[in-house]
């Protein structure tokens, strides 16, 4: 970076990218996130005069996710978010126990990750993923040709396609 380029200021505790989730019921979604992903509410929600949530923040792991309520006339806009956990299988089950619906069961992929997807009660899709294993390049190449790993990848792709194809266009 040259001295003439502006430095980007990022508030402490935030990342370069901070997702927003716009939902019909942010308070319910926050409750789900607390149960499903051990989210912590950061401060208190700010409410609009009509009682809707104008701004709220939760912390999941080390990441801030911002939320606010949509207007009744706005289309549903689901978010698609990836979460990394040391024990992805446990968090996947925890999300189901909190009220999520399975989109993709936990599946090992050829590069070593385990991944599953859930849809929360607000329609957002969460990728729940293990911390990647450190497979050597040669092993990843070999596994990418393994028929079982090919089937696993096809399942992961198909399950998302089936989920998204079932959503109605607005």
N, C-alpha and C positions, 0 to 999 in steps of 0.2 A: 504494500500500500504506500503510495507516495504521500508526502506531507500535504499536497494540495487536495487530496481526496477527503471528504468528510468522514468522520468516524461515526459509526452507528451506535447510538446509545440504547442499551437494552436494560430495562429495569431489573434489579436484583430479583432472582427467583423465576424469571421468565426466559424463554428461549427465543431464538431468532424467529421461529414460527410459533404462534400461539393460536390454537384452534378456537373457533366459536361454534357453539351448538345453538341453533335457533329452534325452539320447540313450542308446542302448544301449552305445555305444563312443566316449566322448568323446576318448580318446587318438587314435583313428583320425580322428575328425572334426577335431581340431586339426591333424593332419598335412595333411588335405585343405585346410583353410582357409589354412594357410601356403602351399601350392602354388597354390591357386586365386585367392586374394585378397590375397596378400602379408601375411597376418596375422602378428603377432608375439606370441608367448606372453609374458604378463606374469607374471613370477615363475615359480614351479613349481606344478604341480598339487598339490592336497592329496588324499591317498588315504584312503579309509575302511579299517577293519581288514580287510575282505574283499577289498581290492585295487581296488575300484571308485573312480572319481573322485568325490570329495565336493565339490570346488570347483576350477575353473580359469578363467582369464581370458585372452582374446586381444584384441589391439587391431587393428582393421581401419581403416585411414586414421586418423581421429581419434576413433573410437568403440570403447568397450569392450563386448565380448560375453562373458557369463559362461556357463559350461557345467558340467554335472555328469551323472553316469550315473544312469539310471533304475533302479528296482527291477525285477526280473523280472516281478512281478505287475502292474506299471503298464502302461496302454495306450500305444501309440506316440503321441506328441504332436509332430507336425512344427511347426517354426517357419516363419514367412513374413517374410522380411526384404528390405528395399530397400537397395541399395548404389548410391551415385553415384560415377562415375568420369569423368575427363576423356576417356579413351579406352575407352568402354564395349565397343566391338567387340573390342578386344584382351583385355579382362578376361573377356568372355564366352568367347572361344576358350581363354583360359588356364584357366578353370574346366572346360571340356570336356576339355582336355588333362590336367587333374588328376583326372579320373574322374567329373565331373558328367554328367548326362544332360540333353539339351535339352528344355525344355518349350515355350518360345516363342523362335523365332529372332529375332535383332536386327531391330527394326522401327521405322521413323520414324512418329511419331504427329503429329496435326495441330497440336499446340501446340509442336512443335519438338524434343521429347525423342526419343531413341532408347532403346528398351527391349527387353530380352530376359529370359528366365527359364531357370534351370537347377534341377535337383533334385540335391542332393548324395547321396552314398552312404548317408547316414543318413535320407533322406526329407525333408529341409528344402528349401523352395523359396526361391530367391534371385532377386529382381528386380535385374537389372544395368541401370543407367540412366545416360544421359549427363547432364551438367550441362545444365539447360534453356537453350535459345537464347532470346535476347531478341526474340521476334517481337512486332510491334505487334498490338494488339487486333484491328484490322481484318483483318490478315493471318491471324490465328488463326481468326476468323469465316469468312473465305473458305475457308481450308483445311479447316475442319470440314464444309463442304458438298461438298468435292472427292470424287468417287467413289472414287479410289484411297485417299484418307485414310480414307474410311468403311470400305472393305474391310480396310485395315490394322487399324483399331480392332476390327472384327468378328473378324479373325484372332486378335488378342491376347486378346480375351475368350473366344473359342472354345477356344484352346489351353489356357488355364487351366481352363476347364470340363471339357475332356476329361481333363486330368491329374487333377483332383480327383475326377471321377466314376469314375475307374478305381481309386481307393483303396477298400479294403474298410472297411466300418464295423466298429467294435469292439464 
